[in-house]
Amino acid sequence: MSKLTNDYIKYTGIAFQMIVIIGVLSFIGYEIDKRAAHATPWVTAALSLTGVFISLYLVIKSVKD
């Protein structure tokens, strides 16, 4: 395969990894907020933001390699 194809596959995989990490943590936060009957979804917001930071860390780490 060409370098362009390899790069495309690599960065597409990174994008899906980001979607999964942020989505899973957001869902967990949503479920916690729902079960605890919070008026404001603070846990969802906190875990979503945590997912964004984890995803950015992994992107930066993989792009450096």
C-alpha positions as CSV (number, residue, x, y, z in Angstrom):
1,M,0.0,0.0,0.0
2,S,1.0,3.5,-0.6
3,K,2.0,6.0,2.2
4,L,-1.1,8.0,1.5
5,T,-3.3,5.0,2.0
6,N,-1.5,4.1,5.2
7,D,-1.9,7.6,6.5
8,Y,-5.6,7.6,5.7
9,I,-6.1,4.4,7.6
10,K,-4.1,5.6,10.5
11,Y,-6.0,8.9,10.9
12,T,-9.4,7.4,10.3
13,G,-8.6,4.9,13.1
14,I,-7.6,7.8,15.4
15,A,-10.9,9.5,14.6
16,F,-13.0,6.4,15.4
17,Q,-11.0,5.9,18.6
18,M,-11.8,9.5,19.7
19,I,-15.5,9.0,19.0
20,V,-15.6,5.8,21.0
21,I,-13.7,7.2,24.0
22,I,-15.8,10.4,24.2
23,G,-19.0,8.5,23.5
24,V,-18.5,5.8,26.1
25,L,-17.5,8.3,28.8
26,S,-20.4,10.5,28.0
27,F,-22.8,7.6,28.1
28,I,-21.5,6.5,31.5
29,G,-21.9,10.0,32.8
30,Y,-25.4,10.2,31.4
31,E,-26.3,6.9,33.1
32,I,-24.9,8.1,36.4
33,D,-26.8,11.4,36.2
34,K,-30.0,9.6,35.3
35,R,-29.8,7.0,38.1
36,A,-28.8,9.7,40.7
37,A,-31.6,12.0,39.4
38,H,-29.3,15.0,39.2
39,A,-31.0,18.2,38.1
40,T,-27.9,19.3,36.3
41,P,-25.9,16.7,34.4
42,W,-22.5,17.5,36.0
43,V,-21.2,14.0,35.8
44,T,-22.0,13.8,32.1
45,A,-20.2,17.1,31.5
46,A,-17.2,16.1,33.6
47,L,-16.8,12.6,32.0
48,S,-17.3,14.1,28.5
49,L,-14.6,16.6,29.1
50,T,-12.3,13.9,30.5
51,G,-12.9,11.9,27.3
52,V,-11.9,14.8,25.2
53,F,-8.7,15.3,27.1
54,I,-7.9,11.5,26.9
55,S,-8.6,11.5,23.2
56,L,-6.4,14.6,22.6
57,Y,-3.6,13.0,24.6
58,L,-3.8,9.8,22.5
59,V,-4.0,11.8,19.3
60,I,-0.9,13.8,20.2
61,K,0.9,10.7,21.3
62,S,0.1,8.8,18.1
63,V,1.0,11.7,15.8
64,K,4.4,12.0,17.4
65,D,5.2,8.4,16.6
